[in-house]
Amino acid sequence: MPHQLKSISKPGIPEALAKVELYRYLNEPEEAESICRDILAIDPDHQLAKRMLGLSITDQFTGAADDRYAEVQSIFGSLRDPYERNYYTGLLHERRAKAQLHSGYSPHILLPLVEQAMACFAEAEKIRPGGNDDSILRWNRCVRLLESRPEFHATHPGPHAFESEDTPPVIATQRRAK
């Protein structure tokens, strides 16, 4: 007989959200994700639970193809507030780029992802609430990330880079034809 999920109570949501934060601090994102899903099961439009769910999933990113990038994009895209949509989508792009960087992707391949994050942070900055500099802080972190690795700006040498003056013209022509 399969087990069934149990519902939490609406009055229990604030305490459940506190546990989400605790589990994220303890680096237990699967537990945080589970609690967010419990909250959203009884209050499907709970904005904070959506944000925390998306963040909990991005906490699990490894840079692999099975990272749930599209799921988080959908979650953050469903946020009602335009500032939050932009800010959290920027975080998604930034975290994906960092995870892929740590898993061995070449920085120059990840540059468009970091630039997408920065574009989202720039849009969020334009409409940020007074006194909220989070989008600026994230922008600055992206700039520092780019500055920390010159390879972000390296370009692929292209197919003809490996031809030298010593390569016979026929072979060079054959290589270009491929």
Contacts in CASP RR format, 6 or more apart in sequence:
PFRMAT RR
TARGET T0000
AUTHOR 0000-0000-0000
METHOD contacts of the structure
MODEL  1
MPHQLKSISKPGIPEALAKVELYRYLNEPEEAESICRDILAIDPDHQLAK
RMLGLSITDQFTGAADDRYAEVQSIFGSLRDPYERNYYTGLLHERRAKAQ
LHSGYSPHILLPLVEQAMACFAEAEKIRPGGNDDSILRWNRCVRLLESRP
EFHATHPGPHAFESEDTPPVIATQRRAK
5 38 0 8 1.000
5 41 0 8 1.000
7 38 0 8 1.000
7 41 0 8 1.000
7 42 0 8 1.000
8 16 0 8 1.000
8 38 0 8 1.000
8 39 0 8 1.000
8 41 0 8 1.000
8 42 0 8 1.000
9 42 0 8 1.000
10 42 0 8 1.000
10 43 0 8 1.000
13 39 0 8 1.000
13 42 0 8 1.000
13 43 0 8 1.000
13 46 0 8 1.000
13 49 0 8 1.000
16 35 0 8 1.000
16 38 0 8 1.000
16 39 0 8 1.000
17 35 0 8 1.000
17 39 0 8 1.000
17 48 0 8 1.000
17 49 0 8 1.000
17 52 0 8 1.000
19 32 0 8 1.000
19 35 0 8 1.000
20 32 0 8 1.000
20 35 0 8 1.000
20 36 0 8 1.000
20 39 0 8 1.000
20 49 0 8 1.000
20 52 0 8 1.000
20 56 0 8 1.000
21 32 0 8 1.000
21 52 0 8 1.000
23 29 0 8 1.000
23 31 0 8 1.000
23 32 0 8 1.000
23 35 0 8 1.000
23 56 0 8 1.000
24 32 0 8 1.000
24 52 0 8 1.000
24 55 0 8 1.000
24 56 0 8 1.000
24 59 0 8 1.000
27 59 0 8 1.000
29 56 0 8 1.000
29 57 0 8 1.000
29 59 0 8 1.000
29 60 0 8 1.000
30 56 0 8 1.000
30 60 0 8 1.000
32 52 0 8 1.000
32 56 0 8 1.000
32 59 0 8 1.000
33 53 0 8 1.000
33 56 0 8 1.000
33 57 0 8 1.000
33 60 0 8 1.000
36 49 0 8 1.000
36 50 0 8 1.000
36 52 0 8 1.000
36 53 0 8 1.000
36 54 0 8 1.000
36 56 0 8 1.000
37 53 0 8 1.000
39 46 0 8 1.000
39 49 0 8 1.000
40 46 0 8 1.000
40 49 0 8 1.000
40 50 0 8 1.000
40 53 0 8 1.000
43 49 0 8 1.000
45 80 0 8 1.000
47 79 0 8 1.000
47 80 0 8 1.000
47 81 0 8 1.000
47 84 0 8 1.000
50 75 0 8 1.000
50 76 0 8 1.000
50 78 0 8 1.000
50 79 0 8 1.000
51 76 0 8 1.000
51 79 0 8 1.000
51 84 0 8 1.000
51 88 0 8 1.000
53 75 0 8 1.000
54 72 0 8 1.000
54 75 0 8 1.000
54 76 0 8 1.000
54 88 0 8 1.000
54 92 0 8 1.000
55 88 0 8 1.000
55 91 0 8 1.000
57 68 0 8 1.000
57 71 0 8 1.000
57 72 0 8 1.000
57 75 0 8 1.000
58 72 0 8 1.000
58 91 0 8 1.000
58 92 0 8 1.000
58 95 0 8 1.000
58 96 0 8 1.000
60 67 0 8 1.000
60 68 0 8 1.000
61 67 0 8 1.000
61 69 0 8 1.000
61 95 0 8 1.000
61 96 0 8 1.000
61 98 0 8 1.000
61 99 0 8 1.000
62 99 0 8 1.000
62 103 0 8 1.000
63 96 0 8 1.000
63 99 0 8 1.000
63 100 0 8 1.000
63 102 0 8 1.000
63 103 0 8 1.000
63 105 0 8 1.000
64 103 0 8 1.000
67 96 0 8 1.000
67 99 0 8 1.000
69 92 0 8 1.000
69 96 0 8 1.000
72 92 0 8 1.000
73 89 0 8 1.000
73 92 0 8 1.000
76 84 0 8 1.000
76 85 0 8 1.000
76 88 0 8 1.000
76 89 0 8 1.000
76 91 0 8 1.000
76 92 0 8 1.000
77 85 0 8 1.000
77 89 0 8 1.000
79 85 0 8 1.000
79 88 0 8 1.000
82 127 0 8 1.000
83 124 0 8 1.000
83 127 0 8 1.000
83 128 0 8 1.000
83 129 0 8 1.000
83 132 0 8 1.000
83 135 0 8 1.000
86 120 0 8 1.000
86 121 0 8 1.000
86 123 0 8 1.000
86 124 0 8 1.000
86 127 0 8 1.000
86 135 0 8 1.000
87 120 0 8 1.000
87 121 0 8 1.000
87 124 0 8 1.000
87 128 0 8 1.000
87 134 0 8 1.000
87 135 0 8 1.000
87 138 0 8 1.000
89 120 0 8 1.000
90 116 0 8 1.000
90 117 0 8 1.000
90 120 0 8 1.000
90 121 0 8 1.000
90 124 0 8 1.000
90 138 0 8 1.000
91 117 0 8 1.000
91 138 0 8 1.000
92 117 0 8 1.000
93 113 0 8 1.000
93 114 0 8 1.000
93 116 0 8 1.000
93 117 0 8 1.000
93 120 0 8 1.000
94 113 0 8 1.000
94 114 0 8 1.000
94 117 0 8 1.000
94 138 0 8 1.000
94 141 0 8 1.000
94 142 0 8 1.000
96 113 0 8 1.000
97 110 0 8 1.000
97 113 0 8 1.000
97 114 0 8 1.000
97 117 0 8 1.000
97 145 0 8 1.000
98 145 0 8 1.000
100 110 0 8 1.000
100 113 0 8 1.000
101 107 0 8 1.000
101 110 0 8 1.000
106 151 0 8 1.000
107 149 0 8 1.000
107 151 0 8 1.000
107 152 0 8 1.000
107 154 0 8 1.000
108 151 0 8 1.000
108 152 0 8 1.000
108 153 0 8 1.000
108 154 0 8 1.000
108 155 0 8 1.000
108 156 0 8 1.000
110 152 0 8 1.000
111 146 0 8 1.000
111 152 0 8 1.000
111 153 0 8 1.000
114 142 0 8 1.000
114 145 0 8 1.000
114 146 0 8 1.000
114 152 0 8 1.000
117 138 0 8 1.000
117 142 0 8 1.000
118 139 0 8 1.000
118 142 0 8 1.000
118 143 0 8 1.000
121 135 0 8 1.000
121 136 0 8 1.000
121 138 0 8 1.000
121 139 0 8 1.000
121 142 0 8 1.000
122 135 0 8 1.000
122 139 0 8 1.000
124 134 0 8 1.000
124 135 0 8 1.000
125 135 0 8 1.000
125 136 0 8 1.000
125 139 0 8 1.000
128 134 0 8 1.000
128 135 0 8 1.000
145 152 0 8 1.000
146 152 0 8 1.000
146 153 0 8 1.000
159 175 0 8 1.000
159 176 0 8 1.000
160 172 0 8 1.000
160 175 0 8 1.000
160 176 0 8 1.000
163 172 0 8 1.000
163 175 0 8 1.000
END
